Amino acid sequence: MAVVADIMALVLGLWILMYLLDANRANDFVRFVHDAARWLAGWSYDLFTFDAAWARVVAEYGLAAVVYLFVGHALAHRVHRH
């Protein structure tokens, strides 16, 4: 369970990095990462209203990554204990 949470957070972090580095969105891999990250962070999309687009991306996708890490590792720890 923790591995799944780590992979989800990795995808979200990778999208944040690609966005900040202005990755070519016409590239298939960049498009795949963006689509996956958008799906994973769908619940946190448009949650913040920063004027700067980069700040919204970091906050929205970063929040989703932190939540997945926290919840995934907490559940994995709880399952492992029982």
C-alpha positions as CSV (number, residue, x, y, z in Angstrom):
1,M,0.0,0.0,0.0
2,A,2.8,2.4,0.8
3,V,4.4,1.6,-2.6
4,V,1.2,2.6,-4.4
5,A,1.1,5.9,-2.4
6,D,4.8,6.5,-3.3
7,I,4.2,5.9,-7.0
8,M,1.2,8.3,-6.9
9,A,3.2,11.0,-5.2
10,L,6.0,10.4,-7.6
11,V,3.7,11.0,-10.6
12,L,2.4,14.2,-9.0
13,G,5.9,15.4,-8.1
14,L,7.1,14.6,-11.6
15,W,4.3,16.7,-13.1
16,I,5.1,19.6,-10.8
17,L,8.7,19.4,-11.9
18,M,7.8,19.1,-15.6
19,Y,5.5,22.1,-15.3
20,L,8.1,24.3,-13.6
21,L,10.7,23.3,-16.2
22,D,8.2,24.1,-19.0
23,A,8.3,20.5,-20.5
24,N,7.1,20.1,-24.0
25,R,3.4,19.3,-23.6
26,A,3.3,17.8,-27.1
27,N,5.6,15.0,-26.0
28,D,3.7,11.8,-25.3
29,F,5.4,11.1,-22.0
30,V,4.8,14.6,-20.7
31,R,1.1,14.3,-21.8
32,F,0.8,10.9,-20.0
33,V,2.3,12.2,-16.8
34,H,0.1,15.3,-17.0
35,D,-3.1,13.2,-17.6
36,A,-2.2,10.8,-14.8
37,A,-1.4,13.7,-12.4
38,R,-4.6,15.5,-13.3
39,W,-6.6,12.4,-12.6
40,L,-4.9,11.8,-9.3
41,A,-5.3,15.4,-8.2
42,G,-8.8,15.9,-9.5
43,W,-10.2,16.4,-6.1
44,S,-7.7,19.2,-5.4
45,Y,-7.9,20.9,-8.8
46,D,-9.0,24.6,-8.6
47,L,-8.8,24.4,-4.8
48,F,-6.5,27.4,-4.6
49,T,-6.8,30.8,-6.3
50,F,-3.2,32.1,-6.5
51,D,-2.7,34.6,-9.3
52,A,0.5,32.8,-10.5
53,A,-0.2,29.6,-12.4
54,W,3.0,27.9,-11.1
55,A,1.9,28.5,-7.5
56,R,-1.5,26.9,-8.2
57,V,0.2,23.8,-9.8
58,V,2.6,23.4,-6.9
59,A,-0.1,23.9,-4.2
60,E,-2.8,21.7,-5.9
61,Y,-0.6,18.8,-7.0
62,G,1.7,19.1,-4.1
63,L,-1.2,18.9,-1.6
64,A,-2.5,15.8,-3.4
65,A,1.0,14.2,-3.2
66,V,1.3,14.9,0.5
67,V,-2.2,13.5,1.2
68,Y,-1.5,10.3,-0.7
69,L,1.8,9.8,1.0
70,F,0.3,10.5,4.5
71,V,-2.8,8.4,4.0
72,G,-1.1,5.6,2.1
73,H,1.7,5.2,4.7
74,A,-0.7,5.5,7.6
75,L,-2.9,2.7,6.1
76,A,0.1,0.6,5.4
77,H,1.4,1.0,8.9
78,R,-2.0,0.1,10.4
79,V,-2.4,-3.0,8.2
80,H,1.2,-4.1,9.0
81,R,0.5,-3.8,12.7
82,H,-2.6,-6.1,12.6
